[in-house]
Each structure stands twice: as structure tokens, then as C-alpha cells.
Amino acid sequence: MSFMKGKTDINITVGNNIKRERLYKGVSQERLSELAGVHRTYIGMIERAERNITVSSLLKIANALNIDIAGLLK
């Protein structure tokens, strides 16, 4: 897995949308990580736009939040 050199607009958008949905649904990062099958620190890094999210992880997180994947990209 590679680390980003800088934050990109899409990573910021996706991270903000994941965080917004997670907080709206009252789900902790830890619980979201359990539901999505990814590490808790990965959720935090995605929300802060510190990591590129893979399509498979985006789908897992969208499913865990019960939201269409497109809702996280807008």
C-alpha cells in the first residue's frame, strides 16, 4: 500500500462524506471498521484524506454505512 504525497480533491470529498455519514448514523470509527472489515486506523486515514482508498474498500465502507457508493463520491 502506498502513501499519498498530498491530499487530492476526490480523497478529501470521499473522506468528508464517509465521516459525515458515519457521524449522522452514530457509528464510531471502530464500529465502522468492524462492519466494513478494514482496520480502524485506515478509516481515520481515509477520513483525513491521508490515504488513497481502493474501490473494494470504498464498496465495503458504503455497504457498512448502507449507502450507495455514488453517495460517497459527490
mmCIF file as gemmi writes it, N, C-alpha and C atoms, coordinates in Angstrom:
data_model
loop_
_atom_site.group_PDB
_atom_site.id
_atom_site.type_symbol
_atom_site.label_atom_id
_atom_site.label_alt_id
_atom_site.label_comp_id
_atom_site.label_asym_id
_atom_site.label_entity_id
_atom_site.label_seq_id
_atom_site.pdbx_PDB_ins_code
_atom_site.Cartn_x
_atom_site.Cartn_y
_atom_site.Cartn_z
_atom_site.occupancy
_atom_site.B_iso_or_equiv
_atom_site.pdbx_formal_charge
_atom_site.auth_seq_id
_atom_site.auth_asym_id
_atom_site.pdbx_PDB_model_num
ATOM 1 N N . MET Axp A 1 ? 0.845 -1.186 0 1 0 ? 1 A 1
ATOM 2 C CA . MET Axp A 1 ? 0 0 0 1 0 ? 1 A 1
ATOM 3 C C . MET Axp A 1 ? 0.885 1.241 0 1 0 ? 1 A 1
ATOM 4 N N . SER Axp A 2 ? 0.521 2.155 -0.846 1 0 ? 2 A 1
ATOM 5 C CA . SER Axp A 2 ? 1.333 3.364 -0.941 1 0 ? 2 A 1
ATOM 6 C C . SER Axp A 2 ? 0.674 4.521 -0.21 1 0 ? 2 A 1
ATOM 7 N N . PHE Axp A 3 ? 1.518 5.385 0.306 1 0 ? 3 A 1
ATOM 8 C CA . PHE Axp A 3 ? 1.029 6.579 0.994 1 0 ? 3 A 1
ATOM 9 C C . PHE Axp A 3 ? 0.975 7.734 0.008 1 0 ? 3 A 1
ATOM 10 N N . MET Axp A 4 ? 0.012 8.618 0.217 1 0 ? 4 A 1
ATOM 11 C CA . MET Axp A 4 ? -0.142 9.783 -0.649 1 0 ? 4 A 1
ATOM 12 C C . MET Axp A 4 ? 0.916 10.823 -0.332 1 0 ? 4 A 1
ATOM 13 N N . LYS Axp A 5 ? 1.31 11.554 -1.337 1 0 ? 5 A 1
ATOM 14 C CA . LYS Axp A 5 ? 2.227 12.669 -1.14 1 0 ? 5 A 1
ATOM 15 C C . LYS Axp A 5 ? 1.463 13.938 -0.786 1 0 ? 5 A 1
ATOM 16 N N . GLY Axp A 6 ? 0.203 14.034 -1.201 1 0 ? 6 A 1
ATOM 17 C CA . GLY Axp A 6 ? -0.609 15.206 -0.92 1 0 ? 6 A 1
ATOM 18 C C . GLY Axp A 6 ? -2.077 14.856 -1.013 1 0 ? 6 A 1
ATOM 19 N N . LYS Axp A 7 ? -2.901 15.681 -0.438 1 0 ? 7 A 1
ATOM 20 C CA . LYS Axp A 7 ? -4.335 15.437 -0.451 1 0 ? 7 A 1
ATOM 21 C C . LYS Axp A 7 ? -4.916 15.88 -1.789 1 0 ? 7 A 1
ATOM 22 N N . THR Axp A 8 ? -5.769 15.038 -2.353 1 0 ? 8 A 1
ATOM 23 C CA . THR Axp A 8 ? -6.435 15.387 -3.604 1 0 ? 8 A 1
ATOM 24 C C . THR Axp A 8 ? -7.902 15.686 -3.311 1 0 ? 8 A 1
ATOM 25 N N . ASP Axp A 9 ? -8.517 16.438 -4.224 1 0 ? 9 A 1
ATOM 26 C CA . ASP Axp A 9 ? -9.915 16.824 -4.033 1 0 ? 9 A 1
ATOM 27 C C . ASP Axp A 9 ? -10.829 15.631 -3.836 1 0 ? 9 A 1
ATOM 28 N N . ILE Axp A 10 ? -10.667 14.569 -4.633 1 0 ? 10 A 1
ATOM 29 C CA . ILE Axp A 10 ? -11.558 13.412 -4.518 1 0 ? 10 A 1
ATOM 30 C C . ILE Axp A 10 ? -11.352 12.7 -3.185 1 0 ? 10 A 1
ATOM 31 N N . ASN Axp A 11 ? -10.117 12.621 -2.712 1 0 ? 11 A 1
ATOM 32 C CA . ASN Axp A 11 ? -9.868 11.98 -1.421 1 0 ? 11 A 1
ATOM 33 C C . ASN Axp A 11 ? -10.464 12.8 -0.277 1 0 ? 11 A 1
ATOM 34 N N . ILE Axp A 12 ? -10.386 14.109 -0.386 1 0 ? 12 A 1
ATOM 35 C CA . ILE Axp A 12 ? -10.986 14.982 0.624 1 0 ? 12 A 1
ATOM 36 C C . ILE Axp A 12 ? -12.498 14.823 0.605 1 0 ? 12 A 1
ATOM 37 N N . THR Axp A 13 ? -13.085 14.815 -0.588 1 0 ? 13 A 1
ATOM 38 C CA . THR Axp A 13 ? -14.534 14.664 -0.722 1 0 ? 13 A 1
ATOM 39 C C . THR Axp A 13 ? -15.004 13.333 -0.148 1 0 ? 13 A 1
ATOM 40 N N . VAL Axp A 14 ? -14.354 12.25 -0.549 1 0 ? 14 A 1
ATOM 41 C CA . VAL Axp A 14 ? -14.743 10.921 -0.073 1 0 ? 14 A 1
ATOM 42 C C . VAL Axp A 14 ? -14.572 10.823 1.442 1 0 ? 14 A 1
ATOM 43 N N . GLY Axp A 15 ? -13.455 11.306 1.947 1 0 ? 15 A 1
ATOM 44 C CA . GLY Axp A 15 ? -13.214 11.268 3.394 1 0 ? 15 A 1
ATOM 45 C C . GLY Axp A 15 ? -14.255 12.049 4.168 1 0 ? 15 A 1
ATOM 46 N N . ASN Axp A 16 ? -14.571 13.243 3.69 1 0 ? 16 A 1
ATOM 47 C CA . ASN Axp A 16 ? -15.599 14.061 4.355 1 0 ? 16 A 1
ATOM 48 C C . ASN Axp A 16 ? -16.963 13.385 4.302 1 0 ? 16 A 1
ATOM 49 N N . ASN Axp A 17 ? -17.29 12.773 3.17 1 0 ? 17 A 1
ATOM 50 C CA . ASN Axp A 17 ? -18.582 12.111 3.032 1 0 ? 17 A 1
ATOM 51 C C . ASN Axp A 17 ? -18.7 10.883 3.92 1 0 ? 17 A 1
ATOM 52 N N . ILE Axp A 18 ? -17.63 10.117 4.024 1 0 ? 18 A 1
ATOM 53 C CA . ILE Axp A 18 ? -17.64 8.955 4.922 1 0 ? 18 A 1
ATOM 54 C C . ILE Axp A 18 ? -17.826 9.415 6.354 1 0 ? 18 A 1
ATOM 55 N N . LYS Axp A 19 ? -17.072 10.418 6.752 1 0 ? 19 A 1
ATOM 56 C CA . LYS Axp A 19 ? -17.178 10.919 8.127 1 0 ? 19 A 1
ATOM 57 C C . LYS Axp A 19 ? -18.577 11.466 8.406 1 0 ? 19 A 1
ATOM 58 N N . ARG Axp A 20 ? -19.118 12.244 7.461 1 0 ? 20 A 1
ATOM 59 C CA . ARG Axp A 20 ? -20.46 12.807 7.634 1 0 ? 20 A 1
ATOM 60 C C . ARG Axp A 20 ? -21.501 11.695 7.814 1 0 ? 20 A 1
ATOM 61 N N . GLU Axp A 21 ? -21.462 10.702 6.956 1 0 ? 21 A 1
ATOM 62 C CA . GLU Axp A 21 ? -22.419 9.595 7.042 1 0 ? 21 A 1
ATOM 63 C C . GLU Axp A 21 ? -22.237 8.805 8.332 1 0 ? 21 A 1
ATOM 64 N N . ARG Axp A 22 ? -20.987 8.567 8.699 1 0 ? 22 A 1
ATOM 65 C CA . ARG Axp A 22 ? -20.688 7.807 9.922 1 0 ? 22 A 1
ATOM 66 C C . ARG Axp A 22 ? -21.233 8.523 11.14 1 0 ? 22 A 1
ATOM 67 N N . LEU Axp A 23 ? -20.979 9.829 11.239 1 0 ? 23 A 1
ATOM 68 C CA . LEU Axp A 23 ? -21.456 10.6 12.385 1 0 ? 23 A 1
ATOM 69 C C . LEU Axp A 23 ? -22.976 10.729 12.379 1 0 ? 23 A 1
ATOM 70 N N . TYR Axp A 24 ? -23.56 10.919 11.204 1 0 ? 24 A 1
ATOM 71 C CA . TYR Axp A 24 ? -25.016 11.021 11.082 1 0 ? 24 A 1
ATOM 72 C C . TYR Axp A 24 ? -25.694 9.745 11.599 1 0 ? 24 A 1
ATOM 73 N N . LYS Axp A 25 ? -25.057 8.624 11.353 1 0 ? 25 A 1
ATOM 74 C CA . LYS Axp A 25 ? -25.626 7.344 11.775 1 0 ? 25 A 1
ATOM 75 C C . LYS Axp A 25 ? -25.167 6.925 13.165 1 0 ? 25 A 1
ATOM 76 N N . GLY Axp A 26 ? -24.354 7.765 13.797 1 0 ? 26 A 1
ATOM 77 C CA . GLY Axp A 26 ? -23.917 7.494 15.163 1 0 ? 26 A 1
ATOM 78 C C . GLY Axp A 26 ? -22.993 6.294 15.281 1 0 ? 26 A 1
ATOM 79 N N . VAL Axp A 27 ? -22.15 6.108 14.29 1 0 ? 27 A 1
ATOM 80 C CA . VAL Axp A 27 ? -21.241 4.956 14.254 1 0 ? 27 A 1
ATOM 81 C C . VAL Axp A 27 ? -19.817 5.444 14.524 1 0 ? 27 A 1
ATOM 82 N N . SER Axp A 28 ? -19.121 4.771 15.412 1 0 ? 28 A 1
ATOM 83 C CA . SER Axp A 28 ? -17.724 5.124 15.684 1 0 ? 28 A 1
ATOM 84 C C . SER Axp A 28 ? -16.834 4.599 14.559 1 0 ? 28 A 1
ATOM 85 N N . GLN Axp A 29 ? -15.621 5.133 14.485 1 0 ? 29 A 1
ATOM 86 C CA . GLN Axp A 29 ? -14.655 4.621 13.516 1 0 ? 29 A 1
ATOM 87 C C . GLN Axp A 29 ? -14.393 3.143 13.77 1 0 ? 29 A 1
ATOM 88 N N . GLU Axp A 30 ? -14.304 2.776 15.024 1 0 ? 30 A 1
ATOM 89 C CA . GLU Axp A 30 ? -14.048 1.378 15.367 1 0 ? 30 A 1
ATOM 90 C C . GLU Axp A 30 ? -15.175 0.474 14.88 1 0 ? 30 A 1
ATOM 91 N N . ARG Axp A 31 ? -16.415 0.892 15.114 1 0 ? 31 A 1
ATOM 92 C CA . ARG Axp A 31 ? -17.56 0.084 14.687 1 0 ? 31 A 1
ATOM 93 C C . ARG Axp A 31 ? -17.639 0.014 13.158 1 0 ? 31 A 1
ATOM 94 N N . LEU Axp A 32 ? -17.388 1.133 12.489 1 0 ? 32 A 1
ATOM 95 C CA . LEU Axp A 32 ? -17.401 1.134 11.037 1 0 ? 32 A 1
ATOM 96 C C . LEU Axp A 32 ? -16.331 0.194 10.497 1 0 ? 32 A 1
ATOM 97 N N . SER Axp A 33 ? -15.172 0.205 11.113 1 0 ? 33 A 1
ATOM 98 C CA . SER Axp A 33 ? -14.099 -0.684 10.66 1 0 ? 33 A 1
ATOM 99 C C . SER Axp A 33 ? -14.5 -2.147 10.821 1 0 ? 33 A 1
ATOM 100 N N . GLU Axp A 34 ? -15.188 -2.465 11.912 1 0 ? 34 A 1
ATOM 101 C CA . GLU Axp A 34 ? -15.67 -3.836 12.121 1 0 ? 34 A 1
ATOM 102 C C . GLU Axp A 34 ? -16.7 -4.214 11.057 1 0 ? 34 A 1
ATOM 103 N N . LEU Axp A 35 ? -17.64 -3.32 10.803 1 0 ? 35 A 1
ATOM 104 C CA . LEU Axp A 35 ? -18.695 -3.587 9.823 1 0 ? 35 A 1
ATOM 105 C C . LEU Axp A 35 ? -18.143 -3.729 8.407 1 0 ? 35 A 1
ATOM 106 N N . ALA Axp A 36 ? -17.127 -2.928 8.096 1 0 ? 36 A 1
ATOM 107 C CA . ALA Axp A 36 ? -16.565 -2.913 6.743 1 0 ? 36 A 1
ATOM 108 C C . ALA Axp A 36 ? -15.434 -3.928 6.553 1 0 ? 36 A 1
ATOM 109 N N . GLY Axp A 37 ? -14.896 -4.435 7.649 1 0 ? 37 A 1
ATOM 110 C CA . GLY Axp A 37 ? -13.792 -5.385 7.55 1 0 ? 37 A 1
ATOM 111 C C . GLY Axp A 37 ? -12.471 -4.749 7.175 1 0 ? 37 A 1
ATOM 112 N N . VAL Axp A 38 ? -12.266 -3.518 7.643 1 0 ? 38 A 1
ATOM 113 C CA . VAL Axp A 38 ? -10.997 -2.822 7.436 1 0 ? 38 A 1
ATOM 114 C C . VAL Axp A 38 ? -10.476 -2.347 8.795 1 0 ? 38 A 1
ATOM 115 N N . HIS Axp A 39 ? -9.222 -1.966 8.857 1 0 ? 39 A 1
ATOM 116 C CA . HIS Axp A 39 ? -8.626 -1.536 10.128 1 0 ? 39 A 1
ATOM 117 C C . HIS Axp A 39 ? -9.138 -0.152 10.52 1 0 ? 39 A 1
ATOM 118 N N . ARG Axp A 40 ? -9.292 0.073 11.822 1 0 ? 40 A 1
ATOM 119 C CA . ARG Axp A 40 ? -9.793 1.351 12.326 1 0 ? 40 A 1
ATOM 120 C C . ARG Axp A 40 ? -8.906 2.512 11.903 1 0 ? 40 A 1
ATOM 121 N N . THR Axp A 41 ? -7.606 2.327 11.94 1 0 ? 41 A 1
ATOM 122 C CA . THR Axp A 41 ? -6.722 3.427 11.56 1 0 ? 41 A 1
ATOM 123 C C . THR Axp A 41 ? -6.878 3.782 10.082 1 0 ? 41 A 1
ATOM 124 N N . TYR Axp A 42 ? -7.232 2.803 9.267 1 0 ? 42 A 1
ATOM 125 C CA . TYR Axp A 42 ? -7.475 3.052 7.847 1 0 ? 42 A 1
ATOM 126 C C . TYR Axp A 42 ? -8.675 3.976 7.671 1 0 ? 42 A 1
ATOM 127 N N . ILE Axp A 43 ? -9.733 3.762 8.456 1 0 ? 43 A 1
ATOM 128 C CA . ILE Axp A 43 ? -10.916 4.637 8.409 1 0 ? 43 A 1
ATOM 129 C C . ILE Axp A 43 ? -10.499 6.072 8.723 1 0 ? 43 A 1
ATOM 130 N N . GLY Axp A 44 ? -9.727 6.257 9.778 1 0 ? 44 A 1
ATOM 131 C CA . GLY Axp A 44 ? -9.268 7.594 10.161 1 0 ? 44 A 1
ATOM 132 C C . GLY Axp A 44 ? -8.428 8.238 9.078 1 0 ? 44 A 1
ATOM 133 N N . MET Axp A 45 ? -7.554 7.454 8.474 1 0 ? 45 A 1
ATOM 134 C CA . MET Axp A 45 ? -6.691 7.998 7.422 1 0 ? 45 A 1
ATOM 135 C C . MET Axp A 45 ? -7.501 8.366 6.182 1 0 ? 45 A 1
ATOM 136 N N . ILE Axp A 46 ? -8.527 7.594 5.884 1 0 ? 46 A 1
ATOM 137 C CA . ILE Axp A 46 ? -9.406 7.92 4.751 1 0 ? 46 A 1
ATOM 138 C C . ILE Axp A 46 ? -10.17 9.208 5.05 1 0 ? 46 A 1
ATOM 139 N N . GLU Axp A 47 ? -10.72 9.301 6.261 1 0 ? 47 A 1
ATOM 140 C CA . GLU Axp A 47 ? -11.49 10.499 6.632 1 0 ? 47 A 1
ATOM 141 C C . GLU Axp A 47 ? -10.636 11.762 6.604 1 0 ? 47 A 1
ATOM 142 N N . ARG Axp A 48 ? -9.354 11.639 6.891 1 0 ? 48 A 1
ATOM 143 C CA . ARG Axp A 48 ? -8.445 12.787 6.871 1 0 ? 48 A 1
ATOM 144 C C . ARG Axp A 48 ? -7.767 12.963 5.512 1 0 ? 48 A 1
ATOM 145 N N . ALA Axp A 49 ? -8.158 12.137 4.535 1 0 ? 49 A 1
ATOM 146 C CA . ALA Axp A 49 ? -7.599 12.176 3.176 1 0 ? 49 A 1
ATOM 147 C C . ALA Axp A 49 ? -6.091 11.938 3.173 1 0 ? 49 A 1
ATOM 148 N N . GLU Axp A 50 ? -5.629 11.102 4.072 1 0 ? 50 A 1
ATOM 149 C CA . GLU Axp A 50 ? -4.209 10.774 4.154 1 0 ? 50 A 1
ATOM 150 C C . GLU Axp A 50 ? -3.853 9.527 3.344 1 0 ? 50 A 1
ATOM 151 N N . ARG Axp A 51 ? -4.86 8.789 2.899 1 0 ? 51 A 1
ATOM 152 C CA . ARG Axp A 51 ? -4.648 7.565 2.123 1 0 ? 51 A 1
ATOM 153 C C . ARG Axp A 51 ? -5.557 7.551 0.911 1 0 ? 51 A 1
ATOM 154 N N . ASN Axp A 52 ? -5.089 6.945 -0.144 1 0 ? 52 A 1
ATOM 155 C CA . ASN Axp A 52 ? -5.942 6.657 -1.286 1 0 ? 52 A 1
ATOM 156 C C . ASN Axp A 52 ? -6.817 5.474 -0.907 1 0 ? 52 A 1
ATOM 157 N N . ILE Axp A 53 ? -8.097 5.574 -1.157 1 0 ? 53 A 1
ATOM 158 C CA . ILE Axp A 53 ? -8.99 4.473 -0.849 1 0 ? 53 A 1
ATOM 159 C C . ILE Axp A 53 ? -9.128 3.598 -2.086 1 0 ? 53 A 1
ATOM 160 N N . THR Axp A 54 ? -9.105 2.294 -1.888 1 0 ? 54 A 1
ATOM 161 C CA . THR Axp A 54 ? -9.302 1.381 -3.002 1 0 ? 54 A 1
ATOM 162 C C . THR Axp A 54 ? -10.794 1.277 -3.304 1 0 ? 54 A 1
ATOM 163 N N . VAL Axp A 55 ? -11.108 0.858 -4.503 1 0 ? 55 A 1
ATOM 164 C CA . VAL Axp A 55 ? -12.51 0.69 -4.887 1 0 ? 55 A 1
ATOM 165 C C . VAL Axp A 55 ? -13.16 -0.372 -4.004 1 0 ? 55 A 1
ATOM 166 N N . SER Axp A 56 ? -12.446 -1.448 -3.721 1 0 ? 56 A 1
ATOM 167 C CA . SER Axp A 56 ? -13.025 -2.504 -2.885 1 0 ? 56 A 1
ATOM 168 C C . SER Axp A 56 ? -13.29 -2.005 -1.47 1 0 ? 56 A 1
ATOM 169 N N . SER Axp A 57 ? -12.402 -1.194 -0.915 1 0 ? 57 A 1
ATOM 170 C CA . SER Axp A 57 ? -12.628 -0.632 0.421 1 0 ? 57 A 1
ATOM 171 C C . SER Axp A 57 ? -13.765 0.378 0.404 1 0 ? 57 A 1
ATOM 172 N N . LEU Axp A 58 ? -13.855 1.155 -0.663 1 0 ? 58 A 1
ATOM 173 C CA . LEU Axp A 58 ? -14.947 2.112 -0.791 1 0 ? 58 A 1
ATOM 174 C C . LEU Axp A 58 ? -16.287 1.378 -0.805 1 0 ? 58 A 1
ATOM 175 N N . LEU Axp A 59 ? -16.346 0.275 -1.516 1 0 ? 59 A 1
ATOM 176 C CA . LEU Axp A 59 ? -17.572 -0.524 -1.574 1 0 ? 59 A 1
ATOM 177 C C . LEU Axp A 59 ? -17.896 -1.126 -0.206 1 0 ? 59 A 1
ATOM 178 N N . LYS Axp A 60 ? -16.892 -1.642 0.49 1 0 ? 60 A 1
ATOM 179 C CA . LYS Axp A 60 ? -17.106 -2.209 1.829 1 0 ? 60 A 1
ATOM 180 C C . LYS Axp A 60 ? -17.646 -1.155 2.788 1 0 ? 60 A 1
ATOM 181 N N . ILE Axp A 61 ? -17.072 0.045 2.75 1 0 ? 61 A 1
ATOM 182 C CA . ILE Axp A 61 ? -17.491 1.125 3.644 1 0 ? 61 A 1
ATOM 183 C C . ILE Axp A 61 ? -18.888 1.604 3.28 1 0 ? 61 A 1
ATOM 184 N N . ALA Axp A 62 ? -19.167 1.736 1.99 1 0 ? 62 A 1
ATOM 185 C CA . ALA Axp A 62 ? -20.506 2.142 1.551 1 0 ? 62 A 1
ATOM 186 C C . ALA Axp A 62 ? -21.544 1.129 2.017 1 0 ? 62 A 1
ATOM 187 N N . ASN Axp A 63 ? -21.251 -0.153 1.86 1 0 ? 63 A 1
ATOM 188 C CA . ASN Axp A 63 ? -22.179 -1.193 2.318 1 0 ? 63 A 1
ATOM 189 C C . ASN Axp A 63 ? -22.362 -1.146 3.825 1 0 ? 63 A 1
ATOM 190 N N . ALA Axp A 64 ? -21.274 -0.93 4.559 1 0 ? 64 A 1
ATOM 191 C CA . ALA Axp A 64 ? -21.352 -0.861 6.018 1 0 ? 64 A 1
ATOM 192 C C . ALA Axp A 64 ? -22.195 0.321 6.476 1 0 ? 64 A 1
ATOM 193 N N . LEU Axp A 65 ? -22.159 1.416 5.708 1 0 ? 65 A 1
ATOM 194 C CA . LEU Axp A 65 ? -22.952 2.61 6.031 1 0 ? 65 A 1
ATOM 195 C C . LEU Axp A 65 ? -24.351 2.556 5.406 1 0 ? 65 A 1
ATOM 196 N N . ASN Axp A 66 ? -24.594 1.489 4.648 1 0 ? 66 A 1
ATOM 197 C CA . ASN Axp A 66 ? -25.896 1.314 3.978 1 0 ? 66 A 1
ATOM 198 C C . ASN Axp A 66 ? -26.205 2.498 3.066 1 0 ? 66 A 1
ATOM 199 N N . ILE Axp A 67 ? -25.217 2.848 2.253 1 0 ? 67 A 1
ATOM 200 C CA . ILE Axp A 67 ? -25.352 3.974 1.317 1 0 ? 67 A 1
ATOM 201 C C . ILE Axp A 67 ? -24.802 3.529 -0.037 1 0 ? 67 A 1
ATOM 202 N N . ASP Axp A 68 ? -25.371 4.071 -1.093 1 0 ? 68 A 1
ATOM 203 C CA . ASP Axp A 68 ? -24.867 3.799 -2.423 1 0 ? 68 A 1
ATOM 204 C C . ASP Axp A 68 ? -23.467 4.389 -2.551 1 0 ? 68 A 1
ATOM 205 N N . ILE Axp A 69 ? -22.586 3.675 -3.216 1 0 ? 69 A 1
ATOM 206 C CA . ILE Axp A 69 ? -21.215 4.127 -3.364 1 0 ? 69 A 1
ATOM 207 C C . ILE Axp A 69 ? -21.141 5.517 -3.995 1 0 ? 69 A 1
ATOM 208 N N . ALA Axp A 70 ? -22.069 5.819 -4.899 1 0 ? 70 A 1
ATOM 209 C CA . ALA Axp A 70 ? -22.085 7.135 -5.553 1 0 ? 70 A 1
ATOM 210 C C . ALA Axp A 70 ? -22.321 8.255 -4.542 1 0 ? 70 A 1
ATOM 211 N N . GLY Axp A 71 ? -23.017 7.968 -3.461 1 0 ? 71 A 1
ATOM 212 C CA . GLY Axp A 71 ? -23.266 8.962 -2.426 1 0 ? 71 A 1
ATOM 213 C C . GLY Axp A 71 ? -22.011 9.408 -1.709 1 0 ? 71 A 1
ATOM 214 N N . LEU Axp A 72 ? -20.97 8.61 -1.782 1 0 ? 72 A 1
ATOM 215 C CA . LEU Axp A 72 ? -19.699 8.958 -1.136 1 0 ? 72 A 1
ATOM 216 C C . LEU Axp A 72 ? -18.762 9.708 -2.079 1 0 ? 72 A 1
ATOM 217 N N . LEU Axp A 73 ? -19.126 9.76 -3.359 1 0 ? 73 A 1
ATOM 218 C CA . LEU Axp A 73 ? -18.256 10.397 -4.35 1 0 ? 73 A 1
ATOM 219 C C . LEU Axp A 73 ? -18.667 11.811 -4.695 1 0 ? 73 A 1
ATOM 220 N N . LYS Axp A 74 ? -19.84 12.231 -4.256 1 0 ? 74 A 1
ATOM 221 C CA . LYS Axp A 74 ? -20.367 13.565 -4.619 1 0 ? 74 A 1
ATOM 222 C C . LYS Axp A 74 ? -19.802 14.637 -3.741 1 0 ? 74 A 1
